[in-house]
């Protein structure tokens, strides 16, 4: 593909706010800032905003008029900066009386009459939108007059007979007809359903479900670059190269399972060539595996997960956003060159020191792998979905997961191996902190505006490594003298004791 067509690939920005939390305050919502960084499109409102519910006939909230005004303002601001605009909604979002009557059945004509009416109302009210993104697989709470229903949860006779694939086929057919044909708008299907056995992870199911696509290029499929969620130990998503509708590839820049931007986490080489720890039979990464009809990338520069405690600075996420933009324009570009370009643009002007910093940054891939993932357990369980059993995610230790891991490892006689894993993570973190201090604490970049944040990031990594090493040692010690396997409360007690002894903001234990 030539350079001109490369520039036409969409680079969609979406700030993923945590549910039931305030919006993340960030410049990554600013259209002019996004345009300067190479983005082409912006999600101006998502399912938390409640886009479709705004135009329903039964919308009664006094807040509706303000939200309508806010959405108009967001659209115009983006357009003035040269960005195309999108809204995102959960599939299905239905008026409460329709949902109660049809149960959200994807084969119920009343379901589709209601969706048709509301989509026409949405685009008549907001004709400057480029299109709508439909997320399915999860459903968040919405306004009191509307209900969100997972279309694959219906258990009527038709759904039982036709199954998930039949449901997806009906969804594809109807949305292509309504959004793309009748309205002439774009429709993105975020092919995200949880687990290893859903459409997102199973390319054969996905291909069968998309069989009703009728060649309208305004219907676009979006999948994460990982087989399941944004974890390490993940194969490259094997549905990326499927034939059918144009495709977007999704990326998260401050990964929710990997410290929310609090710890250095360079993704450039992994996005280019695939994760090094995954033993795959095929070549992976953007340099080796892209869609035949590549519509572009869907990029989450900030946010993700359920916590509002993201990093105070967006340096690490900006670094990864820069890499995704660069690889979208040219998937064969050298990641070393991309990283050097970013650092140079960020004011690291001494070549020799910049090279040293880049070398350290590239080591962060190994830091994250050892800091967040438990190799001894992973070798036992070989989990794709939730590798390392999500013993830690967002800003939270998960006691049930910790108890399960402790019991399995202890039963296998591998407690010392897990202790060694955690000790090695501490060594890696301290080694990288020492190298960072040589650059930012008396070194060439001591006075750089980002110096304090960068050093704090490496200190956080060391503190997390030390804390988690202590937690796992205490869990294994407790298991060694317990007459019964550890339960959730046992693990919670150990975690809370450690957090009380060595608090590390914003970390906590799941209630």
C-alpha positions as CSV (number, residue, x, y, z in Angstrom):
1,X,0.0,0.0,0.0
2,X,1.4,3.4,-1.0
3,X,2.1,6.3,1.4
4,X,-1.1,8.2,0.4
5,X,-3.4,5.3,1.2
6,X,-1.5,4.8,4.5
7,X,-2.4,8.3,5.6
8,X,-6.1,7.5,5.0
9,X,-6.1,4.8,7.7
10,X,-8.2,6.0,10.6
11,X,-6.4,6.6,13.9
12,X,-9.4,6.8,16.3
13,X,-8.8,8.2,19.8
14,X,-10.9,7.0,22.7
15,X,-10.3,7.9,26.4
16,X,-11.7,5.0,28.4
17,X,-13.1,6.4,31.6
18,X,-13.7,4.0,34.5
19,X,-17.3,3.0,35.2
20,X,-19.0,4.9,38.1
21,X,-16.0,7.3,38.4
22,X,-15.4,10.8,37.2
23,X,-14.0,11.4,33.8
24,X,-10.2,11.3,33.6
25,X,-8.9,14.8,33.2
26,X,-6.5,14.6,30.3
27,X,-5.4,16.4,27.2
28,X,-6.1,13.3,25.1
29,X,-9.7,14.6,24.8
30,X,-8.5,17.9,23.2
31,X,-9.2,17.7,19.5
32,X,-6.4,20.1,18.5
33,X,-3.9,18.2,20.6
34,X,-5.0,14.9,19.0
35,X,-4.8,16.3,15.5
36,X,-1.3,17.5,16.1
37,X,-0.4,13.9,17.2
38,X,-1.6,12.4,14.0
39,X,-5.1,11.2,15.1
40,X,-7.9,11.4,12.5
41,X,-11.0,10.6,14.5
42,X,-12.3,11.0,18.0
43,X,-14.9,9.1,20.1
44,X,-16.8,12.1,21.5
45,X,-19.2,10.1,23.7
46,X,-19.4,6.5,24.8
47,X,-21.8,4.1,26.5
48,X,-21.2,5.8,29.8
49,X,-22.5,9.0,28.3
50,X,-25.6,7.3,27.0
51,X,-25.8,8.3,23.3
52,X,-28.8,6.4,22.1
53,X,-30.8,6.9,25.3
54,X,-30.7,10.7,24.6
55,X,-32.9,10.5,21.6
56,X,-35.5,8.0,22.9
57,X,-39.0,9.2,23.0
58,X,-39.3,8.4,26.7
59,X,-36.1,10.3,27.7
60,X,-37.2,12.3,30.7
61,X,-34.2,13.3,32.8
62,X,-33.7,17.0,33.3
63,X,-30.0,16.3,32.4
64,X,-30.9,15.2,28.9
65,X,-30.9,18.7,27.4
66,X,-27.5,19.5,28.9
67,X,-26.0,16.3,27.6
68,X,-27.4,17.0,24.1
69,X,-25.8,20.4,24.2
70,X,-22.5,18.9,25.5
71,X,-22.5,16.4,22.7
72,X,-23.1,19.1,20.1
73,X,-20.2,21.1,21.5
74,X,-17.8,18.1,21.5
75,X,-18.7,17.3,17.8
76,X,-18.2,20.9,16.6
77,X,-14.9,21.3,18.5
78,X,-13.6,18.1,17.0
79,X,-14.7,19.1,13.5
80,X,-13.0,22.5,13.8
81,X,-9.7,20.6,14.5
82,X,-10.1,18.4,11.4
83,X,-11.2,15.3,13.3
84,X,-14.1,13.0,12.3
85,X,-16.4,12.1,15.2
86,X,-18.0,8.9,16.6
87,X,-20.3,7.9,19.4
88,X,-20.2,4.5,21.1
89,X,-23.0,2.5,22.6
90,X,-23.7,-0.9,24.0
91,X,-25.6,-3.4,21.9
92,X,-28.5,-3.5,22.7
93,X,-29.5,-0.2,24.3
94,X,-33.3,-0.3,24.3
95,X,-36.3,1.7,25.8
96,X,-37.3,-0.1,28.9
97,X,-40.8,-1.0,27.6
98,X,-39.2,-2.6,24.4
99,X,-36.6,-4.5,26.4
100,X,-39.3,-5.9,28.7
101,X,-41.4,-7.0,25.7
102,X,-38.6,-8.4,23.4
103,X,-36.1,-9.4,26.1
104,X,-33.5,-8.0,23.7
105,X,-33.8,-11.0,21.4
106,X,-31.7,-10.4,18.3
107,X,-34.3,-12.2,16.2
108,X,-37.3,-10.1,17.5
109,X,-38.6,-7.6,14.9
110,X,-39.7,-5.2,17.7
111,X,-36.1,-5.0,18.9
112,X,-35.0,-3.9,15.5
113,X,-37.9,-1.5,14.9
114,X,-36.9,0.3,18.1
115,X,-33.2,0.3,17.2
116,X,-34.0,1.6,13.7
117,X,-36.1,4.4,15.1
118,X,-33.5,5.5,17.6
119,X,-30.6,5.3,15.2
120,X,-32.5,7.5,12.7
121,X,-33.3,9.9,15.5
122,X,-29.6,10.0,16.6
123,X,-28.2,10.8,13.1
124,X,-30.9,13.2,12.3
125,X,-30.0,15.1,15.5
126,X,-26.3,14.8,14.9
127,X,-25.7,14.6,11.2
128,X,-22.1,15.6,11.5
129,X,-21.1,12.3,13.1
130,X,-19.2,9.9,11.0
131,X,-20.8,6.9,12.6
132,X,-21.5,4.8,15.6
133,X,-19.4,2.1,17.4
134,X,-21.3,-0.8,18.9
135,X,-19.7,-2.6,21.8
136,X,-21.1,-6.0,22.7
137,X,-20.2,-8.6,25.3
138,X,-20.5,-6.3,28.2
139,X,-23.4,-4.1,29.3
140,X,-23.2,-1.1,31.6
141,X,-26.0,0.5,33.5
142,X,-27.7,3.4,31.7
143,X,-30.5,5.9,32.2
144,X,-33.7,4.8,34.0
145,X,-35.8,4.8,30.9
146,X,-33.4,2.5,29.0
147,X,-31.9,-0.9,29.5
148,X,-28.7,-2.4,28.1
149,X,-29.0,-6.1,27.2
150,X,-26.4,-8.5,25.9
151,X,-28.0,-9.8,22.6
152,X,-26.3,-13.2,23.1
153,X,-28.0,-13.8,26.4
154,X,-31.4,-14.5,25.0
155,X,-32.6,-18.1,25.6
156,X,-35.7,-18.2,23.5
157,X,-36.4,-21.1,21.1
158,X,-35.1,-19.3,18.1
159,X,-31.8,-18.2,19.8
160,X,-31.4,-21.7,21.2
161,X,-31.7,-23.1,17.7
162,X,-29.6,-20.6,15.8
163,X,-27.0,-20.0,18.5
164,X,-24.5,-17.2,18.9
165,X,-23.5,-17.3,15.3
166,X,-27.1,-16.9,14.1
167,X,-27.5,-14.0,16.5
168,X,-24.4,-12.3,15.1
169,X,-25.5,-12.9,11.5
170,X,-28.8,-11.1,12.2
171,X,-27.0,-8.2,14.0
172,X,-24.5,-7.8,11.1
173,X,-27.3,-7.9,8.5
174,X,-29.6,-5.4,10.3
175,X,-26.9,-2.9,11.3
176,X,-25.4,-2.9,7.8
177,X,-28.9,-2.2,6.4
178,X,-29.9,0.5,8.9
179,X,-26.7,2.4,9.6
180,X,-24.7,1.9,6.3
181,X,-27.4,1.6,3.7
182,X,-30.4,3.6,5.0
183,X,-28.4,6.3,6.8
184,X,-25.2,6.3,4.8
185,X,-23.2,6.3,8.0
186,X,-20.3,4.1,9.3
187,X,-20.9,1.4,11.8
188,X,-18.0,-0.2,13.7
189,X,-18.7,-3.5,15.4
190,X,-16.3,-3.8,18.4
191,X,-16.0,-7.6,18.3
192,X,-15.4,-7.8,22.1
193,X,-17.0,-10.7,24.0
194,X,-15.3,-12.0,27.2
195,X,-13.3,-15.2,27.4
196,X,-11.5,-17.6,25.1
197,X,-14.6,-19.1,23.4
198,X,-16.1,-15.9,22.0
199,X,-16.2,-14.3,18.6
200,X,-13.2,-12.1,19.4
201,X,-10.9,-15.0,20.3
202,X,-12.3,-17.6,17.9
203,X,-11.7,-16.7,14.2
204,X,-13.8,-19.5,12.9
205,X,-16.9,-18.3,14.9
206,X,-16.2,-14.8,13.9
207,X,-15.9,-15.6,10.2
208,X,-19.2,-17.6,10.3
209,X,-20.9,-14.7,12.1
210,X,-19.8,-12.2,9.5
211,X,-21.1,-14.3,6.6
212,X,-24.2,-12.1,6.2
213,X,-22.0,-9.0,5.4
214,X,-23.2,-7.5,2.1
215,X,-20.0,-5.7,1.0
216,X,-20.8,-2.3,2.3
217,X,-17.4,-0.8,3.2
218,X,-19.0,1.4,5.9
219,X,-19.4,-1.6,8.1
220,X,-16.1,-2.1,9.9
221,X,-15.0,-4.8,12.4
222,X,-12.7,-3.8,15.3
223,X,-10.6,-6.4,17.3
224,X,-7.9,-6.1,19.9
225,X,-4.4,-7.0,18.8
226,X,-4.4,-9.7,21.5
227,X,-6.3,-12.9,21.3
228,X,-8.3,-12.0,24.4
229,X,-7.7,-8.9,26.6
230,X,-4.7,-6.6,27.0
231,X,-2.4,-9.0,28.8
232,X,1.0,-10.4,28.1
233,X,1.3,-14.1,27.4
234,X,-1.2,-13.5,24.6
235,X,-1.1,-14.8,21.1
236,X,-1.6,-12.3,18.3
237,X,-5.3,-12.2,17.4
238,X,-5.7,-14.7,14.6
239,X,-8.8,-13.0,13.3
240,X,-6.9,-9.9,12.2
241,X,-6.3,-11.2,8.7
242,X,-9.8,-12.7,8.1
243,X,-11.5,-11.8,4.9
244,X,-14.7,-9.8,5.1
245,X,-15.4,-6.2,6.3
246,X,-12.6,-3.6,6.7
247,X,-10.9,-4.0,10.0
248,X,-9.6,-1.8,12.8
249,X,-7.0,-3.1,15.3
250,X,-7.3,-1.9,18.9
251,X,-4.5,-0.9,21.3
252,X,-4.4,0.3,24.9
253,X,-1.5,2.6,25.7
254,X,-1.5,2.5,29.5
255,X,-2.6,-1.0,30.0
256,X,-5.1,-1.6,32.8
257,X,-3.6,-4.9,33.9
258,X,0.0,-3.4,33.9
259,X,-0.1,-0.5,36.4
260,X,-2.1,2.1,34.5
261,X,0.9,4.1,33.3
262,X,2.5,4.2,36.8
263,X,5.4,2.0,35.6
264,X,7.5,2.2,32.4
265,X,5.9,0.0,29.7
266,X,7.2,0.3,26.2
267,X,5.1,-1.6,23.7
268,X,6.6,-0.6,20.4
269,X,8.7,-3.7,19.7
270,X,6.0,-6.0,20.9
271,X,3.4,-4.3,18.7
272,X,5.7,-4.5,15.7
273,X,6.9,-8.2,16.2
274,X,4.6,-9.8,18.8
275,X,5.3,-10.5,22.5
276,X,8.6,-12.4,22.8
277,X,7.4,-14.7,25.5
278,X,4.7,-16.2,23.3
279,X,5.9,-19.3,21.4
280,X,3.9,-19.0,18.1
281,X,4.2,-21.0,14.9
282,X,3.4,-17.9,12.8
283,X,5.0,-14.5,12.7
284,X,3.1,-11.9,14.5
285,X,2.9,-8.1,15.1
286,X,2.0,-5.3,12.8
287,X,5.2,-5.9,10.7
288,X,4.0,-9.4,9.8
289,X,0.2,-9.5,10.3
290,X,-2.3,-6.8,9.2
291,X,-5.7,-7.0,7.6
292,X,-6.0,-7.2,3.8
293,X,-8.5,-4.3,4.1
294,X,-7.0,-2.4,7.0
295,X,-9.2,0.5,8.0
296,X,-6.8,1.7,10.7
297,X,-6.4,1.6,14.5
298,X,-8.6,2.2,17.5
299,X,-6.3,3.7,20.2
300,X,-7.0,4.2,23.9
301,X,-4.2,6.7,24.9
302,X,-5.5,7.0,28.4
303,X,-7.8,5.0,30.6
304,X,-9.0,1.5,30.7
305,X,-10.2,-0.8,33.5
306,X,-12.1,0.1,36.6
307,X,-9.8,2.5,38.5
308,X,-9.5,6.3,38.3
309,X,-6.0,6.1,39.8
310,X,-4.0,6.5,36.6
311,X,-0.6,8.0,36.5
312,X,-0.2,11.7,37.2
313,X,1.7,12.2,34.0
314,X,0.9,10.7,30.5
315,X,4.6,10.3,29.4
316,X,4.5,6.5,29.1
317,X,1.1,6.4,27.5
318,X,2.1,9.2,25.0
319,X,5.2,7.2,24.1
320,X,3.0,4.2,23.2
321,X,0.4,6.3,21.4
322,X,3.3,7.7,19.3
323,X,4.4,4.2,18.5
324,X,0.9,3.0,17.4
325,X,0.4,6.1,15.2
326,X,3.8,5.5,13.5
327,X,3.2,1.8,13.0
328,X,-0.3,2.5,11.6
329,X,1.2,4.8,9.0
330,X,4.0,2.3,8.3
331,X,3.9,-1.1,10.0
332,X,7.4,-2.0,8.8
333,X,9.0,1.0,10.5
334,X,11.9,0.2,12.9
335,X,10.6,0.5,16.5
336,X,14.1,1.7,17.6
337,X,13.7,4.6,15.2
338,X,10.2,5.4,16.4
339,X,11.3,5.4,20.1
340,X,14.3,7.7,19.3
341,X,12.0,10.0,17.4
342,X,9.6,10.3,20.3
343,X,12.4,11.0,22.8
344,X,14.0,13.6,20.6
345,X,10.5,15.3,20.2
346,X,10.2,15.1,24.0
347,X,13.3,17.2,24.6
348,X,15.9,14.5,25.2
349,X,18.5,16.2,23.0
350,X,21.8,14.6,23.9
351,X,22.3,11.7,21.5
352,X,24.5,9.5,23.7
353,X,22.3,9.9,26.8
354,X,19.1,9.5,24.7
355,X,20.5,6.2,23.4
356,X,21.1,5.1,27.0
357,X,17.6,6.1,28.0
358,X,16.1,4.3,25.0
359,X,18.0,1.2,25.9
360,X,16.6,1.4,29.5
361,X,13.0,2.0,28.2
362,X,13.2,-1.1,26.0
363,X,14.1,-3.1,29.1
364,X,10.7,-2.2,30.5
365,X,9.1,-4.9,28.5
366,X,11.0,-7.4,30.6
367,X,10.3,-5.4,33.8
368,X,6.5,-5.6,33.2
369,X,6.6,-9.3,32.4
370,X,8.4,-10.2,35.6
371,X,6.7,-7.6,37.8
372,X,3.1,-8.4,36.9
373,X,3.1,-12.0,35.7
374,X,3.8,-15.1,37.7
375,X,5.9,-17.5,35.6
376,X,5.8,-20.5,37.9
377,X,2.0,-20.3,38.0
378,X,1.7,-19.5,34.3
379,X,3.8,-22.6,33.4
380,X,1.4,-24.7,35.5
381,X,-1.9,-23.2,34.4
382,X,-1.0,-22.0,30.9
383,X,-3.9,-19.5,31.0
384,X,-4.6,-17.4,28.0
385,X,-7.7,-15.7,29.5
386,X,-6.5,-14.0,32.7
387,X,-2.9,-15.1,32.7
388,X,-1.5,-15.3,36.2
389,X,-5.2,-15.4,37.2
390,X,-5.4,-11.6,37.6
391,X,-3.9,-11.7,41.0
392,X,-3.4,-8.0,40.5
393,X,-5.2,-5.6,38.2
394,X,-5.8,-1.8,38.0
395,X,-4.6,-0.7,41.5
396,X,-5.9,-3.8,43.3
397,X,-4.6,-7.1,44.8
398,X,-7.3,-9.8,44.3
399,X,-7.3,-12.1,47.4
400,X,-9.3,-15.0,45.9
401,X,-6.9,-15.2,42.9
402,X,-3.9,-15.1,45.3
403,X,-5.3,-17.9,47.4
404,X,-6.0,-20.1,44.3
405,X,-2.4,-19.5,43.0
406,X,-0.8,-20.2,46.4
407,X,-2.8,-23.5,46.7
408,X,-2.0,-24.7,43.2
409,X,1.7,-23.8,43.5
410,X,2.0,-25.4,46.9
411,X,0.3,-28.6,45.9
412,X,2.7,-28.8,42.9
413,X,5.7,-28.4,45.3
414,X,6.8,-25.2,43.5
415,X,6.6,-22.7,46.3
416,X,10.4,-22.0,46.2
417,X,10.1,-21.4,42.4
418,X,7.5,-18.7,43.0
419,X,9.6,-17.2,45.7
420,X,12.5,-17.0,43.3
421,X,10.2,-15.4,40.6
422,X,9.4,-12.6,43.0
423,X,12.9,-12.1,44.1
424,X,14.1,-11.9,40.5
425,X,11.4,-9.3,39.8
426,X,12.8,-7.2,42.6
427,X,16.4,-7.5,41.2
428,X,15.2,-6.4,37.7
429,X,13.3,-3.4,39.2
430,X,16.3,-2.3,41.3
431,X,18.7,-2.6,38.4
432,X,16.5,-0.5,36.2
433,X,16.1,2.1,38.9
434,X,19.9,2.4,39.3
435,X,20.2,3.0,35.5
436,X,17.4,5.6,35.6
437,X,19.1,7.4,38.5
438,X,22.3,7.6,36.6
439,X,20.4,9.6,33.9
440,X,17.9,11.6,36.0
441,X,19.6,12.1,39.4
442,X,22.8,13.9,38.7
443,X,23.1,12.7,35.0
444,X,22.5,14.5,31.7
445,X,18.7,14.6,32.1
446,X,18.5,15.7,35.7
447,X,16.8,18.9,34.8
448,X,14.4,17.6,32.2
449,X,10.7,18.5,33.0
450,X,9.8,14.8,33.1
451,X,12.8,13.7,35.3
452,X,10.8,13.6,38.6
453,X,7.9,11.6,37.1
454,X,10.3,9.1,35.3
455,X,12.3,8.5,38.5
456,X,9.1,8.1,40.5
457,X,7.9,5.5,38.0
458,X,11.0,3.4,38.6
459,X,10.8,3.9,42.3
460,X,7.2,2.7,42.2
461,X,8.3,-0.4,40.3
462,X,10.8,-1.2,43.0
463,X,8.3,-0.6,45.8
464,X,5.7,-2.8,44.1
465,X,8.3,-5.6,43.6
466,X,9.3,-5.4,47.2
467,X,5.7,-5.4,48.5
468,X,4.6,-8.2,46.3
469,X,7.6,-10.3,47.2
470,X,6.7,-9.9,50.8
471,X,3.0,-10.8,50.1
472,X,3.9,-13.9,48.2
473,X,6.4,-15.1,50.8
474,X,3.8,-14.6,53.6
475,X,1.1,-16.4,51.5
476,X,3.4,-19.4,50.9
477,X,4.5,-19.4,54.6
478,X,0.9,-19.4,55.7
479,X,0.1,-22.2,53.3
480,X,3.0,-24.3,54.5
481,X,1.6,-24.5,58.1
482,X,-2.1,-24.5,57.3
483,X,-3.9,-27.9,57.6
484,X,-6.3,-26.8,54.8
485,X,-5.9,-24.9,51.6
486,X,-6.0,-21.1,51.9
487,X,-9.3,-19.4,51.3
488,X,-10.0,-15.9,50.2
489,X,-10.1,-14.5,53.7
490,X,-6.7,-16.0,54.5
491,X,-5.2,-14.2,51.5
492,X,-7.0,-11.0,52.2
493,X,-5.6,-11.0,55.8
494,X,-2.0,-11.4,54.4
495,X,-2.4,-8.7,51.8
496,X,-3.9,-6.2,54.2
497,X,-1.2,-6.8,56.8
498,X,1.4,-6.1,54.2
499,X,-0.4,-3.0,52.9
500,X,-0.7,-1.7,56.4
501,X,3.0,-2.3,57.1
502,X,4.2,-0.9,53.7
503,X,1.5,1.2,52.1
504,X,2.0,2.0,48.5
505,X,-0.5,4.6,47.1
506,X,-2.9,4.0,45.3
507,X,-2.7,0.2,45.9
508,X,-5.5,-1.6,47.8
509,X,-7.0,-5.0,48.4
510,X,-10.2,-6.0,46.8
511,X,-13.1,-6.1,49.4
